[in-house]
Amino acid sequence: MGNGPSLNDMPADTLQKYDTFGVNYCPYSPTYYVCVDNDILINHHEKIYKLASGAKLAFLAAKEFGSSRLYDLNNLFLIRKDETDFKDERFFSGFTVVYVALKAAFYLGYERVHLFGVDFNKEWDHYKPDYPRGDVEHRAARMDEMFYHFKLAQKVYAENDRRIINHSRRSRLDLIFPRK
C-alpha cells in the first residue's frame, strides 16, 4: 500500500481481512513494514518506530544499519542491494518504496497483491494534507524510472503466474496493472 489520497478510499475491512505492507509513514499498523528512505530512517526514526516494531517483519535499508534503534528490532529484515533484485532491475529501490514492498511480497510467496494508495502523480499528494512531502521535484524527475520498475515487477509476477491488481486512482499505472 502506498500513501496516496486513494488510500482513504480503501474498504475499511481490508486491514482485518488481508495481510498488508505499509510503507514510510503509513496510517495503520501493517502486517509488514517497509522503509528504504534514508531521511526517514536517519532523521525521523522515532515517528516510524511503532509501525516497524509492531509488524511481523520490518524491511529496512541495510545501508543505514546502526543509525537508530530501529536496527535493534527483533523483527528486522535488512534489505541489501543485489540480494533481492529482479532480473533487469536498474535500481534496487526502483526509486519508490512500493516497488521494494512488491519485491518483499513476491519473495514471501504472495500470489496476489492489491495496490491501494499508489496514485503515481507528479503532485505527490498523500492521504493527509500534513504528510511530509520531501523533495517533490527530485521524485517527479524520477517517475520514468519508477514506471520502468513497476513494469518490471508486473512482468516478474506475470511470469510466475502471480498478479498485481491496481485499486488506486487512475494514472499511468493503469498501463501496467489491471484493475480486476
N, C-alpha and C positions, 0 to 999 in steps of 0.2 A: 504494500500500500504506500502510495505517495502521500504528499501533504498538500495537494492542490485543493481548490474550492470544492470539487466534486466529492471529496471525502465526506462532506456534510450530507451528501445525497445517499450515502451507503445505508442499506437497510439496517435498522437497529439491532436485529438479532444476529447479524454476521459475526460479531465478535464472540458470541456464545456458541455458534454452530460450527465455526471453522477455525483452524489454526491460522494465525496472522503473522505477517512480517511487518514490523513497524520500523520506520527509519527516522533518523535525526530527532527532531522534536515532535514525535507523533503524539496525538492527544488521547491515547488509550494505552493500556498495558498489553503489549503484544505477546504472542507465543514465542516469537523470535525477534530479536532486536539487531539492527544493522546500522553501523556508522563508520564511515571512512573519511569523513570531513576533518581535516587537520585542525581547523579553527575550533570546531565544536569539541573535539577530543582533548585539545590542549587548554583552551580558554573557557569553555562552558561545560566542562565535565560534570559539575555538580547539578546542572539543570537536567542532565540525562541519566544520572546515576540510578535513580529509582526505576526508570524504564529498563535499563540494561540489567540491573540486579534482579528484577522480577521475571525476566524472560527465561525460558528453558535454556537457550543459548544466546550469548551476546557476541555477534560477529563484529570485531573491531579491527581497524587497520593496524597491522603489526609494526609499521614504521614508527608509530607513536608509543610503542611499548615502554612502560615505566614513567610516562608523563603524568599519570594521575592514578588515583585509587581504583579507577575503572579496571585497570590491568591487574588488580589483585582479586577480581571476582572469580568464584569457583566455576561459573558457567561460561567463562571466556573461551572464544574460538578466534584465534588470530588469523586475519586474512593477509596472506603474503602474496606479493606479486609473483606470477608464474606458477603458483601451486594449484590454483583453482581456475585457470583460464579456459575459455572456449577456444577451439581452433580458429585461427584467423582474427583473433582479438588484437586490437591495436593498443588499448589501454586497459589495465586490469579493472579499473573502476567504470570504464565506459563514460566517464565524466558525469555519472549520476549514480547515487546510492541505490536507486531502484534496480539498476542493472546488476549490481552486486547482490541484492536480495533475490533477484531471479536466478542467479547462479547458485546461491545457497539453497534455494528451494529445489533446484534441479538436482544438486548433489545429495540432498536429503531424501530424494526419491519421489517428490510430489509429481503427480501426473497431470493435474490441472491447477493453474494459477489464475486467480481473478484479480485484475488490476482495478483499484479504486484510488482516486486522488492523484492519478498520473495525468495531469491535464496538458502538459507539454506545450506551453505557450511562452512567448518572449517576455511577457509581463511578469512572469514568475510569481503569480498570485498564489496565496496559500489558504488553508481552511479557516484562518482567522486573521483579521487585519494587522494585529501586532506581532505576527510571526516574524522572526529575524530574517531579513531578506538577503543579507550578504551582498556580494558583488554581482548584481544582476547583469550588467553589461558583459562581464567576463563570461558568465554562464551562457548568455544568449549567443555569444560568438561561437560557443562550442556545441550548439544544438545539432549541427550536422553530424558531429562525431557521436553524440548521444543517439541520434536516429540510426546511424550505422550499427551501433552496438545493440539497440533494441531489435533491429532486423536480424542481427546475428543470433540473439537469444531466441527469437521466433524460429529461426532455421534449425538451431540445435534441438529445441523442443520438438519441432515437427519431425525431424529425422529420427527421433526416439519415441514417436507416437505419443507425444505429450502435447498439452495445449496451454496457451496463454490467452485469456479472454479479457477484453477491454470493457470496463464499465465506467470509464472516466468520461470527461467532456469530449466532444468531438474535436479532433485535432489531426495532425499529420500521422499520428499513431494509428488512425483508422486504416491507413495504407498497409499497415503491418499486422496488427492484431484484430482478429474477428471479434464481433460483439456477441456471438452465440456459440 
